[in-house]
Amino acid sequence: MSSGTRTGAQTTEEYRVEATFLFHFAQLVDWPPDTQKGADNSLFLCTIGDDPFQGALEETVASKVVGNRIIRVRHLEEPEDMQACQIVFIGKAQSKRIPMLLTILNNTPVLTVGETPDFLDAGGMIRFLVEENKVRFEINLNAAESARLKIGSRLLILAEHVVGEGHGK
Amino acid sequence: MKPVPTRTVVCALVFSGFVLLAARSQDVQTDLTTLRIEDLMNIDVTSASKKEQKLSRIPAAIFVITKEDIRRSGATDTPDLLRVAPGLDVAQGGPQISYIGGRLAWHYLRFSGSYW
Protein backbone atom coordinates (compact mmCIF):
# COMPACT_ATOMS: atom_id res chain seq x y z
CA MET A 1 0.00 0.00 0.00
CA SER A 2 1.81 3.09 -1.14
CA SER A 3 1.35 6.34 0.71
CA GLY A 4 0.07 7.99 -2.45
CA THR A 5 -2.95 5.72 -2.67
CA ARG A 6 -6.07 7.51 -1.59
CA THR A 7 -9.17 6.66 -3.46
CA GLY A 8 -7.98 3.55 -5.22
CA ALA A 9 -9.91 0.33 -5.53
CA GLN A 10 -9.07 -0.76 -2.02
CA THR A 11 -11.96 -1.15 0.36
CA THR A 12 -12.17 0.27 3.82
CA GLU A 13 -14.28 -0.90 6.71
CA GLU A 14 -17.64 0.80 6.83
CA TYR A 15 -17.26 1.98 10.41
CA ARG A 16 -13.94 3.62 9.64
CA VAL A 17 -15.48 5.67 6.83
CA GLU A 18 -18.45 6.54 9.01
CA ALA A 19 -16.13 7.73 11.75
CA THR A 20 -14.62 10.12 9.23
CA PHE A 21 -18.06 11.28 8.14
CA LEU A 22 -18.71 12.29 11.74
CA PHE A 23 -15.59 14.44 11.54
CA HIS A 24 -17.06 16.20 8.49
CA PHE A 25 -20.43 16.60 10.20
CA ALA A 26 -18.61 18.38 13.02
CA GLN A 27 -17.26 20.81 10.44
CA LEU A 28 -20.43 21.29 8.42
CA VAL A 29 -22.96 21.71 11.20
CA ASP A 30 -23.35 24.87 13.29
CA TRP A 31 -24.31 24.65 16.94
CA PRO A 32 -26.05 27.55 18.67
CA PRO A 33 -23.43 29.89 20.16
CA ASP A 34 -24.82 29.56 23.69
CA THR A 35 -23.97 25.85 23.78
CA GLN A 36 -20.23 26.47 23.83
CA LYS A 37 -19.57 25.50 27.38
CA GLY A 38 -17.15 27.41 29.58
CA ALA A 39 -13.44 27.55 29.02
CA ASP A 40 -13.24 23.95 27.87
CA ASN A 41 -13.76 24.35 24.19
CA SER A 42 -14.11 20.68 23.40
CA LEU A 43 -16.43 19.24 20.82
CA PHE A 44 -17.67 15.99 22.33
CA LEU A 45 -18.31 13.18 19.91
CA CYS A 46 -20.06 10.44 21.82
CA THR A 47 -21.31 6.91 21.38
CA ILE A 48 -23.69 5.11 23.67
CA GLY A 49 -23.11 1.52 24.80
CA ASP A 50 -20.31 -0.63 23.42
CA ASP A 51 -18.14 1.24 20.95
CA PRO A 52 -19.58 0.51 17.49
CA PHE A 53 -16.46 1.99 15.89
CA GLN A 54 -14.06 -0.41 17.55
CA GLY A 55 -11.68 2.38 18.41
CA ALA A 56 -11.78 3.99 14.96
CA LEU A 57 -13.11 7.27 16.33
CA GLU A 58 -10.12 7.67 18.57
CA GLU A 59 -7.80 6.68 15.74
CA THR A 60 -9.22 9.01 13.13
CA VAL A 61 -10.79 12.05 14.74
CA ALA A 62 -9.83 12.41 18.39
CA SER A 63 -7.80 15.58 19.02
CA LYS A 64 -8.52 16.94 15.55
CA VAL A 65 -9.45 20.60 15.62
CA VAL A 66 -12.68 21.94 14.15
CA GLY A 67 -12.76 25.72 14.13
CA ASN A 68 -11.40 26.46 17.57
CA ARG A 69 -12.70 23.27 19.15
CA ILE A 70 -10.84 20.06 19.83
CA ILE A 71 -12.75 16.87 19.16
CA ARG A 72 -12.94 14.55 22.14
CA VAL A 73 -14.43 11.09 21.98
CA ARG A 74 -16.58 9.65 24.76
CA HIS A 75 -18.20 6.23 24.99
CA LEU A 76 -21.15 6.69 27.30
CA GLU A 77 -22.95 4.25 29.53
CA GLU A 78 -25.55 6.62 30.93
CA PRO A 79 -28.05 8.06 28.42
CA GLU A 80 -28.33 11.28 30.44
CA ASP A 81 -24.68 12.05 29.67
CA MET A 82 -25.57 12.48 25.99
CA GLN A 83 -26.81 15.98 26.74
CA ALA A 84 -23.24 17.14 27.27
CA CYS A 85 -22.20 15.97 23.78
CA GLN A 86 -22.31 17.86 20.50
CA ILE A 87 -22.63 14.71 18.38
CA VAL A 88 -24.02 11.36 19.50
CA PHE A 89 -23.83 8.24 17.38
CA ILE A 90 -26.55 5.75 18.26
CA GLY A 91 -25.71 2.41 16.68
CA LYS A 92 -27.93 -0.48 15.75
CA ALA A 93 -27.23 -2.30 19.00
CA GLN A 94 -29.35 0.41 20.61
CA SER A 95 -32.25 -0.03 18.18
CA LYS A 96 -34.76 -1.05 20.84
CA ARG A 97 -34.24 2.02 22.94
CA ILE A 98 -33.72 4.64 20.23
CA PRO A 99 -37.08 6.36 20.91
CA MET A 100 -36.18 6.54 24.60
CA LEU A 101 -32.69 7.90 23.87
CA LEU A 102 -34.03 10.55 21.51
CA THR A 103 -36.64 11.57 24.04
CA ILE A 104 -33.90 12.24 26.58
CA LEU A 105 -32.26 14.63 24.13
CA ASN A 106 -35.60 16.26 23.31
CA ASN A 107 -34.50 19.28 21.25
CA THR A 108 -31.21 19.85 23.06
CA PRO A 109 -28.68 20.93 20.42
CA VAL A 110 -27.02 17.55 20.00
CA LEU A 111 -26.55 16.18 16.49
CA THR A 112 -27.95 12.65 16.57
CA VAL A 113 -26.53 10.21 14.04
CA GLY A 114 -27.74 6.66 13.58
CA GLU A 115 -27.91 3.78 11.15
CA THR A 116 -31.15 1.93 11.80
CA PRO A 117 -33.85 2.12 9.07
CA ASP A 118 -36.35 4.04 11.18
CA PHE A 119 -33.85 6.37 12.83
CA LEU A 120 -35.13 9.52 11.12
CA ASP A 121 -38.78 8.59 11.69
CA ALA A 122 -37.97 8.28 15.38
CA GLY A 123 -36.66 11.85 15.38
CA GLY A 124 -32.97 11.26 14.66
CA MET A 125 -31.15 13.82 12.49
CA ILE A 126 -28.74 11.96 10.24
CA ARG A 127 -28.80 8.32 9.24
CA PHE A 128 -26.04 6.33 7.54
CA LEU A 129 -26.89 3.77 4.94
CA VAL A 130 -24.75 1.73 2.59
CA GLU A 131 -25.69 1.57 -1.06
CA GLU A 132 -23.66 -0.30 -3.64
CA ASN A 133 -20.87 -0.53 -1.10
CA LYS A 134 -20.74 3.23 -0.60
CA VAL A 135 -21.64 5.07 2.57
CA ARG A 136 -24.58 7.44 2.07
CA PHE A 137 -26.56 9.47 4.54
CA GLU A 138 -29.96 11.08 4.83
CA ILE A 139 -30.99 14.05 6.89
CA ASN A 140 -34.03 14.95 8.96
CA LEU A 141 -33.90 18.71 8.66
CA ASN A 142 -36.98 19.20 10.85
CA ALA A 143 -35.34 17.40 13.77
CA ALA A 144 -32.13 19.40 13.37
CA GLU A 145 -33.96 22.72 13.18
CA SER A 146 -36.03 21.93 16.28
CA ALA A 147 -32.76 21.49 18.14
CA ARG A 148 -31.43 24.78 16.69
CA LEU A 149 -28.73 23.06 14.64
CA LYS A 150 -27.83 24.45 11.24
CA ILE A 151 -26.95 21.78 8.73
CA GLY A 152 -24.60 23.23 6.12
CA SER A 153 -25.75 23.36 2.52
CA ARG A 154 -22.87 21.15 1.42
CA LEU A 155 -24.23 18.35 3.59
CA LEU A 156 -27.75 18.89 2.32
CA ILE A 157 -26.57 18.67 -1.28
CA LEU A 158 -24.66 15.46 -0.64
CA ALA A 159 -27.47 13.81 1.31
CA GLU A 160 -29.27 10.94 -0.35
CA HIS A 161 -32.58 12.21 0.98
CA VAL A 162 -33.62 15.19 3.09
CA VAL A 163 -36.75 15.10 5.23
CA GLY A 164 -38.40 18.49 5.73
CA GLU A 165 -36.65 20.23 2.86
CA GLY A 166 -38.45 23.35 1.70
CA HIS A 167 -40.54 23.60 4.83
CA GLY A 168 -38.69 26.67 6.08
CA LYS A 169 -40.83 29.78 6.15
CA MET B 1 23.68 -6.01 34.15
CA LYS B 2 20.76 -6.38 36.49
CA PRO B 3 18.52 -9.41 36.31
CA VAL B 4 14.94 -8.70 35.17
CA PRO B 5 12.83 -8.02 38.28
CA THR B 6 9.89 -10.37 38.66
CA ARG B 7 7.33 -7.58 38.81
CA THR B 8 8.48 -6.15 35.53
CA VAL B 9 8.19 -9.54 33.92
CA VAL B 10 4.60 -9.91 35.11
CA CYS B 11 3.82 -6.49 33.61
CA ALA B 12 5.53 -7.55 30.44
CA LEU B 13 3.43 -10.66 30.15
CA VAL B 14 0.19 -8.79 30.74
CA PHE B 15 1.14 -5.97 28.43
CA SER B 16 2.52 -8.08 25.63
CA GLY B 17 -0.97 -9.54 25.28
CA PHE B 18 -2.42 -6.06 25.42
CA VAL B 19 -0.09 -4.70 22.81
CA LEU B 20 -0.86 -7.52 20.40
CA LEU B 21 -4.55 -6.98 20.98
CA ALA B 22 -4.29 -3.27 20.35
CA ALA B 23 -2.14 -3.80 17.31
CA ARG B 24 -4.61 -6.21 15.82
CA SER B 25 -7.39 -3.66 15.74
CA GLN B 26 -5.31 -1.26 13.69
CA ASP B 27 -3.99 -1.50 10.22
CA VAL B 28 -1.99 1.11 8.51
CA GLN B 29 -4.58 3.12 6.60
CA THR B 30 -4.68 6.38 4.77
CA ASP B 31 -5.67 9.17 7.11
CA LEU B 32 -9.24 9.39 5.90
CA THR B 33 -9.70 12.82 7.43
CA THR B 34 -7.47 14.22 4.70
CA LEU B 35 -10.16 13.36 2.16
CA ARG B 36 -12.98 15.66 1.20
CA ILE B 37 -16.42 14.47 2.14
CA GLU B 38 -17.22 14.11 -1.57
CA ASP B 39 -14.30 11.67 -1.89
CA LEU B 40 -15.41 9.74 1.17
CA MET B 41 -18.66 9.04 -0.60
CA ASN B 42 -16.75 7.25 -3.35
CA ILE B 43 -14.88 4.86 -1.10
CA ASP B 44 -15.90 1.24 -1.38
CA VAL B 45 -16.63 -0.13 2.05
CA THR B 46 -16.85 -3.56 3.56
CA SER B 47 -18.69 -4.49 6.67
CA ALA B 48 -16.81 -7.75 7.08
CA SER B 49 -16.16 -7.19 10.73
CA LYS B 50 -19.30 -7.13 12.81
CA LYS B 51 -20.09 -3.98 14.69
CA GLU B 52 -20.53 -3.58 18.42
CA GLN B 53 -17.75 -5.99 19.02
CA LYS B 54 -16.66 -5.92 22.60
CA LEU B 55 -12.96 -5.42 22.97
CA SER B 56 -12.87 -8.48 25.18
CA ARG B 57 -14.24 -10.57 22.33
CA ILE B 58 -11.82 -9.51 19.64
CA PRO B 59 -9.54 -12.47 19.10
CA ALA B 60 -6.04 -11.68 20.27
CA ALA B 61 -2.76 -13.40 19.83
CA ILE B 62 -1.44 -14.44 23.19
CA PHE B 63 2.08 -15.54 23.79
CA VAL B 64 3.29 -16.49 27.22
CA ILE B 65 6.90 -15.93 28.12
CA THR B 66 7.87 -18.51 30.69
CA LYS B 67 10.52 -18.35 33.37
CA GLU B 68 12.63 -20.68 31.30
CA ASP B 69 12.23 -18.42 28.22
CA ILE B 70 13.39 -15.48 30.28
CA ARG B 71 16.41 -17.32 31.55
CA ARG B 72 17.38 -18.49 28.10
CA SER B 73 16.72 -15.12 26.41
CA GLY B 74 19.50 -13.38 28.28
CA ALA B 75 17.33 -10.25 28.30
CA THR B 76 18.37 -7.56 30.74
CA ASP B 77 15.25 -5.40 30.51
CA THR B 78 11.62 -5.74 29.56
CA PRO B 79 11.80 -4.46 25.97
CA ASP B 80 14.57 -6.95 25.38
CA LEU B 81 12.43 -9.68 26.79
CA LEU B 82 9.43 -8.79 24.64
CA ARG B 83 11.52 -9.43 21.53
CA VAL B 84 11.02 -13.09 22.35
CA ALA B 85 7.32 -12.87 21.46
CA PRO B 86 6.56 -13.64 17.80
CA GLY B 87 5.05 -10.78 15.82
CA LEU B 88 6.15 -8.21 18.35
CA ASP B 89 8.81 -5.76 17.22
CA VAL B 90 10.70 -3.71 19.73
CA ALA B 91 12.69 -0.71 18.56
CA GLN B 92 14.93 1.25 20.83
CA GLY B 93 14.27 4.99 20.57
CA GLY B 94 16.78 6.17 23.13
CA PRO B 95 18.09 5.00 26.45
CA GLN B 96 14.66 5.21 28.10
CA ILE B 97 12.13 4.85 25.32
CA SER B 98 11.29 1.78 23.33
CA TYR B 99 8.72 1.50 20.62
CA ILE B 100 6.88 -1.74 20.76
CA GLY B 101 4.57 -2.93 18.09
CA GLY B 102 2.89 -6.02 16.86
CA ARG B 103 2.42 -5.97 13.11
CA LEU B 104 2.64 -2.41 11.90
CA ALA B 105 1.33 -0.46 14.84
CA TRP B 106 3.60 1.27 17.27
CA HIS B 107 2.79 2.02 20.85
CA TYR B 108 4.36 3.81 23.70
CA LEU B 109 4.24 1.80 26.85
CA ARG B 110 4.16 3.41 30.20
CA PHE B 111 4.33 1.72 33.55
CA SER B 112 4.13 3.40 36.92
CA GLY B 113 5.09 6.79 35.65
CA SER B 114 8.13 5.85 33.64
CA TYR B 115 8.37 5.41 29.91
CA TRP B 116 10.39 2.55 28.63
Interface residues (C-beta under 8 A of the other chain):
Chain A: M1 S3 T5 R6 T7 A9 Q10 T11 T12 E13 E14 Y15 R16 V17 A19 T20 F21 F23 H24 L28 G49 D50 D51 P52 Q54 G55 E59 T60 V61 K64 G91 K92 A93 V130 N133 K134 V135 R136 R154 L155 L158
Chain B: S25 Q26 V28 Q29 T30 D31 L32 T33 T34 L35 I37 E38 D39 L40 M41 N42 I43 D44 V45 T46 S47 A48 S49 K51 E52 Q53 K54 L55 I58
